[in-house]
């Protein structure tokens, strides 16, 4: 049988909760979230896009950036993402074929542009890609092609220009194009192949690479079949394909497909 003291304490607690509720002091349910696995080249544009998406929808986006291959592997190992925004189409297609994406959720959201960036202060004398053969160019940063589509496009470009054999000993490989860019910022590389979107506003020389020198960098996305928040995921995808996100991608150095 409940003692008088315990009975009084129970009523006091109940009264406090009721009073707090009336005053609005009970913690409200946190805003809904959506978790996006984004290829490294999306770092700048998604960080700018995030607050706009949240303001428009009330959904808080949480981003995880890495190379496309690394993110795909994490998804195969049951990482709790809702959306995968890759830097290519192949990895998304593979996940879709394995049944790891919601049927019909695949879409091309952007075509990436490769750039050669020569950081401000570099004494390499590079004014065009062919100048990478100059002896003044000691280190050329490229993302690992087996992990990053932009790295693959960079190597393909050097092969197609016929200078790969003359520059391959200068190449330093990075885990992703963000890291490759850091090599340039820290002056550990004289030139860097990276996404145009990441160096669009950087000082130094930024050369857009001719798209005919490598395979197209069509970037696809998909919603994970294991997503616990598919409705929020669809809203993010729609924002990227048809809303303000599409405009921001275009302004950030990407080509965007015509709306469907």
C-alpha positions as CSV (number, residue, x, y, z in Angstrom):
1,X,0.0,0.0,0.0
2,X,1.4,3.5,-1.0
3,X,2.5,5.5,2.0
4,X,1.1,9.0,2.5
5,X,4.6,10.6,1.7
6,X,4.9,8.7,-1.6
7,X,1.3,9.6,-2.5
8,X,2.1,13.3,-1.9
9,X,5.3,13.1,-4.0
10,X,3.5,11.5,-6.9
11,X,0.9,14.2,-6.9
12,X,3.6,16.9,-6.7
13,X,5.4,15.4,-9.7
14,X,2.1,15.1,-11.7
15,X,1.3,18.7,-10.8
16,X,4.7,20.0,-11.9
17,X,4.4,18.2,-15.3
18,X,0.9,19.7,-15.8
19,X,2.1,23.1,-14.9
20,X,5.2,22.9,-17.1
21,X,3.0,21.7,-20.0
22,X,0.7,24.7,-19.5
23,X,3.7,27.0,-19.6
24,X,5.2,25.3,-22.6
25,X,8.3,24.0,-20.7
26,X,8.0,20.3,-21.7
27,X,10.7,19.7,-24.3
28,X,9.1,19.7,-27.7
29,X,9.7,16.8,-30.1
30,X,12.9,17.5,-32.0
31,X,12.6,18.5,-35.7
32,X,12.6,15.7,-38.2
33,X,16.0,14.8,-39.7
34,X,17.2,13.3,-43.0
35,X,20.7,11.8,-43.4
36,X,22.5,12.3,-46.7
37,X,25.6,10.4,-47.8
38,X,27.2,12.9,-50.1
39,X,30.2,12.5,-52.4
40,X,33.1,14.7,-51.4
41,X,32.7,17.1,-54.3
42,X,29.3,18.2,-52.8
43,X,30.7,19.4,-49.6
44,X,30.5,23.2,-50.3
45,X,27.2,23.2,-52.2
46,X,25.4,20.9,-49.7
47,X,26.5,22.9,-46.7
48,X,25.1,26.0,-48.4
49,X,22.0,24.1,-49.4
50,X,21.3,22.6,-46.0
51,X,19.9,25.7,-44.2
52,X,17.7,26.6,-47.2
53,X,16.2,23.1,-47.2
54,X,15.6,23.2,-43.5
55,X,14.0,26.6,-43.7
56,X,11.7,25.4,-46.5
57,X,10.7,22.1,-45.0
58,X,11.4,22.1,-41.3
59,X,13.6,19.0,-41.8
60,X,17.1,19.1,-40.6
61,X,19.6,17.6,-43.0
62,X,22.6,15.7,-41.7
63,X,25.5,15.2,-44.2
64,X,28.2,12.7,-44.3
65,X,30.9,13.3,-46.9
66,X,33.4,10.9,-48.3
67,X,34.5,9.4,-51.6
68,X,31.7,7.7,-53.6
69,X,33.2,4.3,-53.3
70,X,33.6,4.6,-49.5
71,X,30.0,5.7,-49.1
72,X,28.7,2.9,-51.3
73,X,30.7,0.4,-49.2
74,X,29.2,1.9,-46.0
75,X,25.7,1.5,-47.4
76,X,26.4,-2.1,-48.3
77,X,27.4,-2.5,-44.7
78,X,24.0,-1.1,-43.5
79,X,25.0,2.5,-42.7
80,X,21.9,4.3,-41.6
81,X,21.6,6.8,-44.4
82,X,18.4,8.0,-46.1
83,X,19.7,9.4,-49.4
84,X,22.9,8.6,-51.3
85,X,24.1,11.4,-53.6
86,X,27.1,10.0,-55.6
87,X,29.6,11.4,-57.9
88,X,28.8,8.9,-60.6
89,X,26.1,6.6,-61.8
90,X,27.8,3.3,-61.5
91,X,27.8,3.0,-57.8
92,X,24.2,4.0,-57.5
93,X,23.3,1.4,-60.2
94,X,25.2,-1.3,-58.3
95,X,23.3,-0.5,-55.1
96,X,20.0,-0.5,-57.0
97,X,20.8,-3.9,-58.6
98,X,21.4,-5.3,-55.1
99,X,18.0,-4.1,-53.9
100,X,19.5,-1.5,-51.5
101,X,17.6,1.5,-53.0
102,X,13.9,2.2,-53.2
103,X,12.6,1.1,-56.6
104,X,12.4,4.1,-59.0
105,X,14.3,6.5,-56.8
106,X,17.4,6.8,-58.9
107,X,17.9,10.1,-60.8
108,X,20.7,12.1,-62.3
109,X,20.8,15.4,-60.3
110,X,23.9,17.0,-61.8
111,X,26.8,16.6,-64.3
112,X,30.1,17.4,-62.6
113,X,32.9,19.5,-64.2
114,X,36.5,18.6,-63.7
115,X,39.0,21.4,-63.1
116,X,42.7,21.8,-62.8
117,X,43.5,24.2,-60.0
118,X,46.9,25.9,-59.7
119,X,46.9,27.5,-56.2
120,X,47.9,31.1,-55.8
121,X,51.6,31.5,-55.2
122,X,52.6,28.4,-57.2
123,X,55.7,28.9,-59.2
124,X,54.9,26.0,-61.6
125,X,54.3,28.2,-64.6
126,X,51.2,26.2,-65.5
127,X,48.7,27.9,-67.8
128,X,47.3,24.9,-69.5
129,X,47.0,21.2,-68.7
130,X,49.9,20.2,-71.0
131,X,52.2,22.4,-68.9
132,X,52.0,19.8,-66.2
133,X,55.0,18.1,-67.9
134,X,57.2,21.1,-66.9
135,X,60.0,20.3,-64.4
136,X,58.7,23.1,-62.1
137,X,55.6,20.9,-61.4
138,X,56.8,18.6,-58.7
139,X,53.6,17.3,-57.3
140,X,50.2,16.8,-58.9
141,X,47.3,15.9,-56.6
142,X,44.6,13.6,-57.8
143,X,41.9,11.7,-55.9
144,X,42.3,7.9,-56.1
145,X,40.6,6.9,-59.3
146,X,39.3,3.6,-57.8
147,X,37.5,5.6,-55.1
148,X,36.5,8.9,-56.8
149,X,35.0,9.5,-60.2
150,X,36.8,12.9,-60.5
151,X,40.1,11.1,-60.0
152,X,39.2,8.6,-62.7
153,X,38.3,11.5,-65.0
154,X,41.6,13.2,-64.3
155,X,43.7,10.2,-65.2
156,X,41.6,9.6,-68.3
157,X,42.2,13.2,-69.3
158,X,46.0,12.9,-68.9
159,X,45.9,9.7,-71.0
160,X,43.9,11.2,-73.7
161,X,46.2,14.2,-73.9
162,X,49.1,11.9,-74.3
163,X,51.0,13.1,-71.2
164,X,50.3,10.5,-68.6
165,X,53.7,8.8,-68.9
166,X,55.4,12.1,-68.4
167,X,53.5,13.2,-65.3
168,X,52.6,9.9,-63.5
169,X,55.7,10.1,-61.3
170,X,54.5,13.5,-60.0
171,X,51.1,12.2,-59.0
172,X,50.1,12.1,-55.3
173,X,46.9,10.4,-54.6
174,X,44.3,11.6,-52.1
175,X,41.4,9.7,-50.5
176,X,38.9,12.1,-52.1
177,X,38.9,15.4,-54.0
178,X,38.5,17.4,-50.8
179,X,41.8,16.0,-49.5
180,X,43.3,16.6,-53.0
181,X,42.3,20.3,-52.7
182,X,43.9,20.4,-49.2
183,X,47.2,19.4,-50.7
184,X,47.0,22.5,-52.9
185,X,45.9,24.8,-50.0
186,X,48.8,23.6,-47.9
187,X,51.2,24.0,-50.9
188,X,52.0,20.3,-50.8
189,X,51.0,20.1,-54.5
190,X,51.8,22.5,-57.3
191,X,48.5,21.6,-59.1
192,X,45.3,19.8,-58.3
193,X,42.7,18.0,-60.3
194,X,39.4,18.4,-58.4
195,X,35.8,19.4,-58.9
196,X,35.2,22.8,-60.5
197,X,32.6,23.4,-57.8
198,X,35.2,23.2,-55.0
199,X,37.6,25.7,-56.5
200,X,35.2,28.0,-58.3
201,X,35.9,30.9,-55.9
202,X,39.5,30.0,-55.0
203,X,42.4,32.3,-55.8
204,X,44.9,31.1,-58.3
205,X,44.4,29.6,-61.8
206,X,41.2,27.5,-62.3
207,X,41.0,25.7,-65.7
208,X,37.8,23.9,-66.6
209,X,38.8,20.6,-68.3
210,X,37.3,20.0,-71.7
211,X,34.5,17.5,-71.1
212,X,35.4,15.7,-74.3
213,X,38.7,14.6,-72.7
214,X,37.0,12.2,-70.3
215,X,33.7,10.3,-69.9
216,X,30.8,12.4,-68.6
217,X,30.6,12.7,-64.8
218,X,26.9,12.1,-64.4
219,X,26.1,12.2,-60.7
220,X,23.1,10.1,-59.6
221,X,21.2,9.8,-56.3
222,X,18.9,7.3,-54.8
223,X,16.8,6.7,-51.6
224,X,17.9,3.8,-49.5
225,X,15.4,1.0,-49.2
226,X,16.3,0.8,-45.5
227,X,15.5,4.5,-44.8
228,X,13.5,5.1,-41.7
229,X,12.4,8.5,-43.1
230,X,11.4,7.9,-46.7
231,X,9.0,10.9,-46.8
232,X,11.8,13.3,-45.6
233,X,14.2,11.7,-48.1
234,X,11.7,12.3,-51.0
235,X,11.4,15.9,-49.9
236,X,15.2,16.3,-50.0
237,X,15.4,14.7,-53.4
238,X,12.6,16.9,-54.8
239,X,14.3,20.0,-53.4
240,X,17.5,19.0,-55.2
241,X,15.9,18.0,-58.5
242,X,13.1,20.6,-58.8
243,X,13.5,23.2,-56.1
244,X,16.0,25.8,-54.9
245,X,18.7,23.0,-54.6
246,X,18.8,22.7,-58.4
247,X,19.4,26.4,-58.8
248,X,22.2,26.3,-56.2
249,X,23.8,23.4,-58.0
250,X,23.8,25.3,-61.2
251,X,25.3,28.4,-59.5
252,X,28.0,26.2,-57.9
253,X,29.6,24.9,-61.0
254,X,27.4,22.0,-62.0
255,X,25.4,21.3,-65.1
256,X,21.8,20.3,-64.1
257,X,19.4,18.2,-66.2
258,X,16.2,19.7,-67.5
259,X,13.4,19.3,-65.0
260,X,11.1,16.4,-65.6
